[in-house]
Amino acid sequence: MSSPTGPTPGLPVRMPRPRQSGRHRRPEPVAAPEGAPALVLAVPGVPSAAIRSLAEEVVSIARSELPGLEAVIGYLDGDDTEYPTLATVLARAAALRTERYELALAAGREVTAPEGPAAVVVPLLAGPDSALLRQVRQAVLDSGGTAELTDVLGPHPLLAEALHVRLSEAGLARADRARLFTVATAADGIILATVGGDEAVQAAGITGMLLAARLAVPVIAAALDQEGSIAAVAEQLRGSGSEQLALAPYLIGPELAEGLLDAAAKDAGCASAEALGAYPAIGKLVLSQYAATLGINPQQGSPVQ
């Protein structure tokens, strides 16, 4: 028991754990380098409040992993009022860098002229989509060399993890194979749905192999934007012995046209999981692409003494 002024004398008091030191000390995130370019998240699709919320959550995750990171959002189909276009965001990033340099000079600070890109553009795409990436590249080209473009987020083991979680949330897969949870509706065949044609299907197939290893069931990628692709893969899976199928969107969400996923699930005659959305791994992969461009490691700790 305790009194209004504190614990009863004689009882143990919980004290803060001392900071761990030595070679086994947990690494601490490093801060963004001074003068580092802005991370610009290039968001596809028709902007909406829901898409903006998703993008802001992804950016928030990236910032939490790298303190001091300057991160902004540019929409491929923005309106430059409520939803700034990617081109406008890149122009602002370049102008802001120049303004900061001029202010530093005016304040009498010894600073060097800014070099390299003012922004690093990370497409919010799990896999390649030539049409969308063409828009992103054009905006980067129009920026006049003040921006650099990274690759898309996948394939990556973290995306296989995210797919597994979304399937388990929908009751279509066990949450943890090691614990052998029984899920009556667990699928014995997965259609990994993507957009972007053959190139996207091939790229999704790599993550699909990782997902298959996690679930111990066959996983085959198919294109939502190719007529008959989903139905053909469903038939292939059923022909090989799978009886209960599930659709797993290898998509973050903004790039997915409204109604496309529901139509695909109907074609395949199966249930579908949700898109990846703002799963924490998405924000981490966005930061990873940015950090790789700058040659930094967000999880690098202080040198061991």
Protein Blocks (a to p, Z undefined) as FASTA:
>chain_A
ZZfkbccehiacdddddddedjklccddddddehiacdddddedjddfklmmmmmmmmmm
mmmmmghiacddddfkbghlmmccfklmmmmmmmmmmmmmmmmmmnopacdddedjfbdc
dddbfbdcfklmmmmmmmmmmnnopaccdddfbdcfklmmmmmmmmmmnopacfblklop
acfklcfbdcdddeeijmlmmmmmmmmmmmmmmnopacddddfklghklmmmmmmmmmno
pabdcdddfbfklmpcghklmmmmmmnopacdddfkjafklmmmmmmmmmmmnopafklc
cddZZ
